[in-house]
Amino acid sequence: MLVGFVIFYLALNLAVGWWASKKVHSTQDFVLAGRSLPFALATMVTFATWFGSETILGAPKEFVHGGVLAIIEEPFGAAVGLFLVGAIYARKLYPLPVLTFSDYFRLRFGAFSEKLSAIIMIPSYFGWISAQLVALGLTMHLLLPISVEMGIIIGALLVMAYTLLGGMWSISVTDFFHNIILIAGLLFLAYLLWAKVPDFNQLVNSQPKGFFRAIPHENTWKDWLIYGAAWITIGFGSIPQQDIFQRVMSAKSEKIAARASIAAGAMYLTVALLPLLIAFIAVRLYPSLLAEDDLLIPTLVMKFTPRAMQVLFLGALLSALLSTTSGAILAPASVLGENILKPLMRQPSDKTVLLFIRVSVVLVTLACIIMAIERQNIFELVGEASAFSLVSLFIPLNAGLWWKRTTPWGSHLSMVLGLVFWGYFHFISPSEIPAVWYGLLAGLIGLLVGNQIKAKSA
């Protein structure tokens, strides 16, 4: 029955993709759903931006082992990012005539900045998408007699298929229904576990000292830098990214775009706490789950819950993973087609650009399949993806929005130096201080130096 349900559920996603394909008549339809999403759809699709493998599989594992301080980055930092987009950035960016974030850099700093930002932005998604594919592969492996690698391939091809068909329309409609199943499944599972706890206050009081502490244990500059990095890696790093930009810009008005992002942040801050609560109770009721902490909640469901709960939860898990993966694949594909391939042609038609974006969806998916098979650590993949955009694009984006004297040279140097210094201190010479701080500092220096170069040449 479980296998039959999974097959039916996946086929339903393809059917929705086929239906959504009837609404795609232009590049804007495919990339931004025609900028016509009402509040409910815009909220749901924005909420689904990051509610995936890290939220349901990664964060619960970190929480049961490290307490609140281990989950600052996700979900709290991610929720902050959504609030900031709604409160500040949606109103600044929505009126602009752009399809992608790199279009903004072209309008503000020129064609070279457009291409540079696109070259940086596209690979920043590979780690994030690969993390979702790994989770899909693990889920398929749990259900079916196939390897994790085969599960990764099947899951990726499915998401690619319905994304190719309807683009953002497919994502928006499927996300709406995915989220209903997701929230229902998590609420029901949380209720089942809560009913088994005789005294929840006693359970809370029995935790190790500092388990629920939300600020660093030691009042040192190093600990506060680590703590701050946890807040801003996704919280700030997600802001200059195509996936959140694409979902916000798909709303049918500036006001809806801002309100939907804020509402999505509120949903994220509440719904994302459910997997943490479930894991917290589950490991106390069933300590053997700690041996399966990479798949803590799925193992709990498969071993200790009735069949109806298994069906509902697997629908919820697949919903979260499919929602996040589809949007994450469309984002870099849109940038690749619109900002890298389109400028190589002379006045291409809209149909040609749409074809290039669809081809880009295939290329991005294939690249991420390879990366997911090679590296299967979800937590590392997600962290690297968010830091990538934070150190390279966050400073030039904000400088362009708020500082009129920012020049193209300042933007270029900020992107390059931020990325280079982060890469050096993250991969080559790691230190106790998070590498994002080196990247941000280098990006700020690059911005100031680049502005001075332009000023002197003028």
C-alpha positions in Angstrom: 0.0 0.0 0.0 2.8 2.4 0.8 4.5 1.8 -2.5 1.3 2.2 -4.3 0.6 5.5 -2.5 4.1 6.8 -3.3 3.7 6.0 -7.0 0.2 7.6 -7.1 1.5 10.7 -5.3 4.4 11.1 -7.7 2.2 10.6 -10.7 -0.2 13.3 -9.4 2.7 15.8 -9.4 3.3 15.0 -13.0 -0.4 15.5 -13.8 -0.3 18.9 -12.1 2.8 19.8 -14.1 1.0 18.9 -17.3 -2.0 21.0 -16.3 0.2 24.0 -15.5 2.0 23.7 -18.8 -1.3 25.0 -20.4 -0.8 28.3 -18.6 2.8 28.8 -19.9 2.8 31.1 -23.0 5.9 33.2 -22.3 9.2 33.4 -20.5 7.5 35.4 -17.7 4.8 32.8 -17.3 7.5 30.1 -16.9 9.8 32.0 -14.7 7.4 34.2 -12.6 4.0 32.5 -13.2 3.0 35.6 -15.1 3.4 37.7 -12.0 -0.2 36.8 -11.1 -0.2 34.7 -7.9 -2.8 35.7 -5.3 -1.9 36.0 -1.6 -2.6 32.3 -0.7 -0.5 30.8 -3.5 2.3 33.4 -3.1 2.5 32.7 0.7 2.6 28.9 0.2 5.2 29.0 -2.6 7.4 31.4 -0.6 7.1 29.3 2.6 8.2 26.2 0.6 11.4 27.9 -0.4 13.6 26.2 2.2 11.3 23.9 4.0 13.0 20.7 2.8 15.7 18.3 3.8 17.5 20.6 6.3 14.2 21.3 8.1 12.8 17.8 8.4 16.0 15.7 8.5 19.0 18.0 9.3 17.7 20.3 12.0 16.0 17.6 14.1 19.3 15.7 14.3 21.2 18.8 15.3 18.6 19.7 17.9 18.5 16.4 19.8 22.3 16.4 20.0 23.0 20.1 20.6 19.9 21.9 21.8 18.7 25.3 20.7 22.1 26.7 19.9 22.6 24.0 17.2 19.5 25.1 15.2 19.9 28.9 15.1 20.8 28.8 11.4 17.7 26.6 10.6 14.9 27.4 11.2 15.4 30.7 13.0 17.8 32.3 10.6 15.8 31.2 7.6 12.6 32.7 9.1 14.5 36.0 9.7 15.4 36.0 6.0 11.8 35.7 4.9 10.8 38.5 7.3 13.5 40.8 5.9 12.5 40.1 2.3 8.9 41.0 3.1 9.6 44.0 5.2 12.4 45.6 3.1 13.5 44.0 -0.2 10.1 43.0 -1.8 9.0 46.6 -2.0 12.4 47.7 -3.5 12.7 45.0 -6.1 9.1 44.2 -7.2 8.6 47.4 -9.3 11.8 46.7 -11.4 11.4 45.2 -14.9 13.4 42.1 -14.2 13.1 38.3 -14.4 16.1 37.4 -12.3 18.4 38.8 -9.7 21.2 39.1 -12.2 18.8 41.4 -14.2 19.0 43.8 -11.2 22.8 43.8 -11.3 22.6 44.6 -15.1 20.2 47.5 -14.5 22.3 48.9 -11.6 25.9 48.1 -12.6 26.0 47.0 -16.3 26.3 43.8 -18.4 29.5 42.6 -16.9 28.0 42.7 -13.4 25.0 40.8 -14.7 27.2 38.0 -16.0 29.5 37.9 -13.0 26.6 37.7 -10.6 25.1 34.9 -12.7 28.3 32.9 -12.8 28.5 33.2 -9.0 24.9 32.5 -8.4 24.4 29.4 -10.5 26.8 27.1 -8.7 25.7 28.4 -5.3 22.5 26.3 -5.9 24.2 23.0 -6.6 24.9 22.2 -3.0 21.3 23.1 -1.9 19.7 21.1 -4.7 22.0 18.2 -4.1 21.0 18.1 -0.4 17.3 17.8 -1.4 18.2 15.1 -3.9 20.1 13.2 -1.3 17.0 13.4 1.0 14.8 12.2 -1.8 17.2 9.3 -2.5 17.2 8.3 1.2 13.4 8.4 1.3 13.1 6.3 -1.9 15.6 3.8 -0.4 13.6 3.6 2.8 10.5 2.7 0.8 11.6 0.8 -2.2 14.2 -2.0 -2.8 16.5 0.4 -4.6 19.8 2.1 -3.7 20.1 5.6 -2.5 21.9 6.5 -5.7 19.0 5.2 -7.8 16.5 7.0 -5.5 18.4 10.3 -6.2 18.2 9.7 -9.9 14.5 8.8 -9.9 13.6 11.8 -7.6 15.6 14.2 -9.7 14.1 13.1 -13.0 10.6 13.4 -11.5 11.1 17.0 -10.3 12.8 17.9 -13.5 9.8 16.6 -15.5 7.1 18.6 -13.8 9.3 21.7 -13.6 10.0 21.5 -17.3 6.3 21.3 -18.0 4.9 24.2 -16.1 7.8 26.2 -14.5 6.7 28.5 -11.7 3.1 27.6 -12.4 3.8 24.0 -11.7 5.7 24.9 -8.6 3.1 27.3 -7.2 0.1 24.9 -7.6 2.0 21.8 -6.3 3.5 23.8 -3.4 0.0 24.8 -2.3 -1.2 21.2 -2.0 2.2 19.9 -0.8 2.0 22.3 2.1 -1.4 21.3 3.2 -0.3 17.6 3.3 2.9 18.6 5.0 1.3 20.6 7.8 -1.4 18.0 8.4 1.2 15.2 8.5 3.5 17.0 11.0 0.6 18.0 13.2 -0.9 14.5 13.4 2.5 13.0 14.2 3.2 15.6 16.8 -0.2 14.9 18.4 0.4 11.1 18.5 3.7 11.6 20.3 2.5 14.3 22.6 -0.3 11.9 23.8 2.3 9.4 24.8 4.1 11.8 27.2 2.6 11.7 30.7 4.3 14.9 31.9 5.8 17.2 29.3 7.1 19.7 31.9 9.1 16.8 33.5 10.5 15.9 30.1 11.7 19.4 29.6 13.2 19.7 33.0 15.1 16.5 32.5 17.2 17.9 29.7 20.9 18.7 30.2 21.8 22.1 31.5 21.8 24.7 28.7 19.9 22.5 26.3 17.3 25.3 25.7 19.9 28.2 25.9 19.5 30.6 22.9 22.7 32.6 23.4 26.4 31.5 23.6 27.5 29.7 26.7 30.7 31.7 26.8 30.8 35.5 26.5 33.8 35.7 24.2 34.2 37.4 20.9 34.8 34.1 19.1 31.7 32.5 20.5 29.6 35.5 19.4 31.1 35.5 15.9 30.1 31.8 15.6 26.7 32.6 16.9 26.3 35.6 14.6 27.4 33.5 11.6 24.6 31.0 12.4 22.0 33.8 12.2 23.2 35.4 9.0 24.3 32.4 6.9 20.8 31.6 5.7 19.1 34.7 7.2 21.1 37.2 5.1 22.6 34.7 2.5 19.2 33.8 1.2 18.2 37.3 0.4 20.3 37.8 -2.8 19.2 34.5 -4.2 17.1 33.7 -7.3 14.7 31.2 -5.6 13.3 33.6 -3.0 13.4 36.5 -5.5 11.5 34.4 -8.1 8.8 33.4 -5.6 8.3 36.9 -4.3 8.2 38.5 -7.7 5.5 36.0 -8.9 2.9 37.7 -6.7 0.4 39.8 -8.6 1.2 43.1 -6.7 3.9 44.7 -4.6 1.7 44.7 -1.5 0.9 40.9 -1.9 4.6 40.2 -2.5 5.6 41.9 0.8 2.7 40.4 2.9 3.2 36.9 1.5 6.9 36.9 2.4 6.1 38.0 6.0 3.3 35.5 6.3 5.6 32.8 5.0 8.2 33.7 7.6 5.6 33.4 10.3 4.6 30.0 8.9 8.2 28.9 8.8 8.8 29.9 12.4 5.8 27.9 13.6 5.6 24.9 11.2 9.4 24.4 11.2 9.3 23.9 15.0 7.1 20.8 14.6 9.9 18.5 13.3 12.0 19.7 16.3 9.2 18.9 18.8 8.7 15.5 17.1 12.4 14.6 17.3 12.7 15.9 20.9 9.8 13.7 22.1 10.7 10.7 19.9 14.3 10.1 21.1 13.0 10.2 24.7 10.3 7.6 24.0 12.5 5.5 21.7 16.2 6.0 22.5 17.1 3.5 19.8 16.3 6.2 17.2 19.6 8.0 18.0 21.3 5.2 16.1 19.4 6.3 13.0 19.7 10.1 13.5 20.3 10.9 9.8 16.7 9.6 9.2 15.4 10.1 12.7 11.8 11.1 11.9 11.3 8.7 8.9 12.6 5.8 11.0 10.3 6.8 13.9 7.3 6.8 11.5 8.2 3.5 9.8 8.9 1.6 13.0 6.6 3.0 15.7 3.4 4.4 14.0 0.3 2.9 12.4 0.1 2.5 8.7 -2.2 5.5 8.2 0.4 7.8 9.8 3.1 6.3 7.6 1.1 7.2 4.5 0.4 10.7 5.7 3.9 11.4 6.8 5.6 10.0 3.7 3.3 12.3 1.7 4.4 15.2 4.0 8.1 14.4 3.6 7.9 14.0 -0.2 5.9 17.2 -0.3 8.6 19.2 1.4 11.4 17.7 -0.6 9.6 18.1 -4.0 8.6 21.7 -3.2 12.1 22.8 -2.3 13.8 20.9 -5.1 11.6 22.1 -7.9 12.0 25.8 -7.0 15.8 25.4 -6.4 16.2 23.8 -9.9 14.2 26.5 -11.7 16.2 29.4 -10.0 19.7 28.7 -11.4 18.2 27.5 -14.7 16.4 30.8 -15.1 19.6 32.7 -14.5 21.6 30.5 -16.9 19.1 30.9 -19.7 18.2 34.6 -19.2 21.6 36.0 -18.1 24.2 33.8 -19.7 22.8 32.2 -22.8 20.4 34.9 -23.9 23.1 37.6 -24.3 25.0 35.3 -26.6 22.2 35.6 -29.2 21.2 38.6 -31.3 17.6 39.7 -30.4 16.3 36.2 -29.7 12.5 35.6 -29.6 10.7 35.0 -26.3 10.1 31.3 -27.4 13.8 30.8 -28.0 14.7 32.2 -24.5 12.0 29.9 -23.0 13.6 27.0 -24.8 17.0 27.9 -23.4 15.7 28.1 -19.9 14.1 24.7 -20.2 17.3 23.2 -21.5 19.0 24.9 -18.5 16.6 23.0 -16.2 18.0 19.7 -17.7 21.6 20.8 -17.4 21.3 22.0 -13.8 19.5 18.8 -12.8 22.1 16.5 -14.3 24.9 18.4 -12.6 23.2 18.2 -9.2 22.6 14.4 -9.7 26.3 13.9 -10.0 27.1 16.1 -7.0 24.4 14.4 -4.8 25.8 11.0 -5.6 29.4 12.1 -4.8 28.6 14.0 -1.6 25.7 12.8 0.6 26.1 15.0 3.7 22.9 17.2 3.8 24.0 19.6 6.5 27.3 20.4 4.8 25.7 20.9 1.4 23.1 23.3 2.7 25.5 25.4 4.8 27.9 25.8 1.9 25.1 26.8 -0.5 23.9 29.6 1.8 27.3 31.0 2.6 28.2 31.1 -1.1 25.7 33.9 -1.9 26.1 35.7 1.4 29.8 36.5 0.9 29.6 37.3 -2.8 26.2 39.0 -3.5 24.8 40.4 -0.2 27.0 43.5 0.0 26.9 44.6 -3.6 23.1 44.1 -3.6 22.6 46.3 -0.6 25.2 48.9 -1.7 23.4 49.2 -5.0 20.0 49.7 -3.3 21.0 52.1 -0.6 24.3 53.8 -1.6 24.0 55.9 -4.9 27.8 56.3 -5.1 28.4 52.6 -5.5 30.1 51.9 -8.8 30.4 48.8 -11.1 34.0 48.4 -10.0 32.9 48.3 -6.4 30.3 45.7 -7.2 32.7 43.5 -9.2 35.5 43.6 -6.6 33.1 43.0 -3.7 31.8 39.8 -5.4 35.2 38.4 -6.3 37.1 39.2 -3.1 34.2 38.0 -0.9 34.0 34.7 -2.6 37.8 34.1 -2.9 38.5 34.9 0.8 35.5 32.8 2.0 36.7 29.9 -0.2 40.2 30.1 1.2 39.2 30.1 4.8 36.5 27.5 4.3 38.2 24.9 2.2 42.0 25.6 2.3 42.8 27.1 5.7 39.8 26.7 8.0 39.9 28.6 11.3 37.8 28.8 14.5 36.2 32.0 13.1 33.5 31.1 10.6 34.7 31.8 7.0 31.7 33.9 6.2 33.1 36.8 8.3 36.4 36.8 6.3 34.3 36.8 3.1 32.0 39.6 4.2 35.0 41.7 5.4 36.8 41.1 2.1 33.6 42.0 0.2 33.3 45.2 2.0 36.9 46.2 1.4 36.5 45.3 -2.3 33.4 47.5 -2.5 35.2 50.5 -0.9 38.4 50.0 -3.0 36.5 49.5 -6.2 34.6 52.8 -5.6 37.8 54.6 -5.1 39.4 53.2 -8.3 36.4 54.6 -10.2 36.6 57.9 -8.4 40.3 58.4 -9.2 39.9 57.4 -12.8 37.1 59.9 -13.2 
